[in-house]
Amino acid sequence: MKIQYFKNTDTLYIEFRKADIVESRDLDEDTVIDVDADGNIVAMTMEHARNRTDAPNLTFEEVAA
Protein backbone atom coordinates (compact mmCIF):
# COMPACT_ATOMS: atom_id res chain seq x y z
CA MET A 1 0.00 0.00 0.00
CA LYS A 2 1.24 3.48 -0.85
CA ILE A 3 -0.13 6.78 0.43
CA GLN A 4 0.85 10.09 -1.13
CA TYR A 5 -0.21 13.57 -0.09
CA PHE A 6 0.36 16.33 -2.63
CA LYS A 7 0.44 19.56 -0.64
CA ASN A 8 0.44 21.85 -3.69
CA THR A 9 -2.92 20.46 -4.89
CA ASP A 10 -4.22 19.26 -1.48
CA THR A 11 -4.76 15.80 -2.98
CA LEU A 12 -4.52 12.48 -1.15
CA TYR A 13 -3.79 9.37 -3.23
CA ILE A 14 -4.05 5.92 -1.65
CA GLU A 15 -2.91 2.93 -3.70
CA PHE A 16 -4.15 -0.23 -2.00
CA ARG A 17 -2.35 -2.63 -4.32
CA LYS A 18 -0.60 -2.82 -7.67
CA ALA A 19 -3.02 -3.84 -10.41
CA ASP A 20 -4.16 -2.69 -13.82
CA ILE A 21 -6.87 -0.05 -13.52
CA VAL A 22 -9.71 -0.60 -15.97
CA GLU A 23 -12.16 2.02 -14.71
CA SER A 24 -12.29 5.12 -12.53
CA ARG A 25 -15.55 5.85 -10.71
CA ASP A 26 -16.63 9.13 -9.11
CA LEU A 27 -17.94 8.61 -5.60
CA ASP A 28 -18.65 12.33 -5.29
CA GLU A 29 -17.26 15.47 -6.90
CA ASP A 30 -14.00 15.20 -4.90
CA THR A 31 -13.45 11.42 -4.61
CA VAL A 32 -12.51 8.93 -7.31
CA ILE A 33 -11.90 5.20 -6.93
CA ASP A 34 -9.96 3.13 -9.44
CA VAL A 35 -11.01 -0.48 -9.94
CA ASP A 36 -9.52 -3.53 -11.63
CA ALA A 37 -11.20 -5.89 -14.11
CA ASP A 38 -12.92 -7.76 -11.24
CA GLY A 39 -14.33 -4.57 -9.71
CA ASN A 40 -11.87 -4.57 -6.79
CA ILE A 41 -10.72 -1.18 -5.53
CA VAL A 42 -7.11 -0.53 -6.50
CA ALA A 43 -6.74 3.12 -5.48
CA MET A 44 -8.59 6.19 -4.22
CA THR A 45 -8.00 9.89 -4.91
CA MET A 46 -9.41 12.59 -2.63
CA GLU A 47 -9.37 16.28 -3.49
CA HIS A 48 -9.50 18.93 -0.74
CA ALA A 49 -7.92 16.36 1.56
CA ARG A 50 -6.95 18.82 4.28
CA ASN A 51 -10.62 19.64 4.96
CA ARG A 52 -11.79 16.03 4.65
CA THR A 53 -9.03 14.13 6.45
CA ASP A 54 -6.06 14.64 8.73
CA ALA A 55 -3.71 13.94 5.81
CA PRO A 56 -0.89 16.32 6.77
CA ASN A 57 -0.61 14.48 10.11
CA LEU A 58 -0.74 10.95 8.73
CA THR A 59 0.62 8.13 10.89
CA PHE A 60 0.91 4.43 10.19
CA GLU A 61 0.30 1.64 12.68
CA GLU A 62 0.44 -2.08 11.98
CA VAL A 63 -1.65 -4.18 14.34
CA ALA A 64 -0.83 -7.87 14.72
CA ALA A 65 -3.81 -10.20 14.58
C-alpha positions as CSV (number, residue, x, y, z in Angstrom):
1,M,0.0,0.0,0.0
2,K,1.2,3.5,-0.9
3,I,-0.1,6.8,0.4
4,Q,0.9,10.1,-1.1
5,Y,-0.2,13.6,-0.1
6,F,0.4,16.3,-2.6
7,K,0.4,19.6,-0.6
8,N,0.4,21.9,-3.7
9,T,-2.9,20.5,-4.9
10,D,-4.2,19.3,-1.5
11,T,-4.8,15.8,-3.0
12,L,-4.5,12.5,-1.2
13,Y,-3.8,9.4,-3.2
14,I,-4.0,5.9,-1.7
15,E,-2.9,2.9,-3.7
16,F,-4.2,-0.2,-2.0
17,R,-2.4,-2.6,-4.3
18,K,-0.6,-2.8,-7.7
19,A,-3.0,-3.8,-10.4
20,D,-4.2,-2.7,-13.8
21,I,-6.9,-0.1,-13.5
22,V,-9.7,-0.6,-16.0
23,E,-12.2,2.0,-14.7
24,S,-12.3,5.1,-12.5
25,R,-15.5,5.9,-10.7
26,D,-16.6,9.1,-9.1
27,L,-17.9,8.6,-5.6
28,D,-18.6,12.3,-5.3
29,E,-17.3,15.5,-6.9
30,D,-14.0,15.2,-4.9
31,T,-13.4,11.4,-4.6
32,V,-12.5,8.9,-7.3
33,I,-11.9,5.2,-6.9
34,D,-10.0,3.1,-9.4
35,V,-11.0,-0.5,-9.9
36,D,-9.5,-3.5,-11.6
37,A,-11.2,-5.9,-14.1
38,D,-12.9,-7.8,-11.2
39,G,-14.3,-4.6,-9.7
40,N,-11.9,-4.6,-6.8
41,I,-10.7,-1.2,-5.5
42,V,-7.1,-0.5,-6.5
43,A,-6.7,3.1,-5.5
44,M,-8.6,6.2,-4.2
45,T,-8.0,9.9,-4.9
46,M,-9.4,12.6,-2.6
47,E,-9.4,16.3,-3.5
48,H,-9.5,18.9,-0.7
49,A,-7.9,16.4,1.6
50,R,-7.0,18.8,4.3
51,N,-10.6,19.6,5.0
52,R,-11.8,16.0,4.6
53,T,-9.0,14.1,6.4
54,D,-6.1,14.6,8.7
55,A,-3.7,13.9,5.8
56,P,-0.9,16.3,6.8
57,N,-0.6,14.5,10.1
58,L,-0.7,10.9,8.7
59,T,0.6,8.1,10.9
60,F,0.9,4.4,10.2
61,E,0.3,1.6,12.7
62,E,0.4,-2.1,12.0
63,V,-1.6,-4.2,14.3
64,A,-0.8,-7.9,14.7
65,A,-3.8,-10.2,14.6
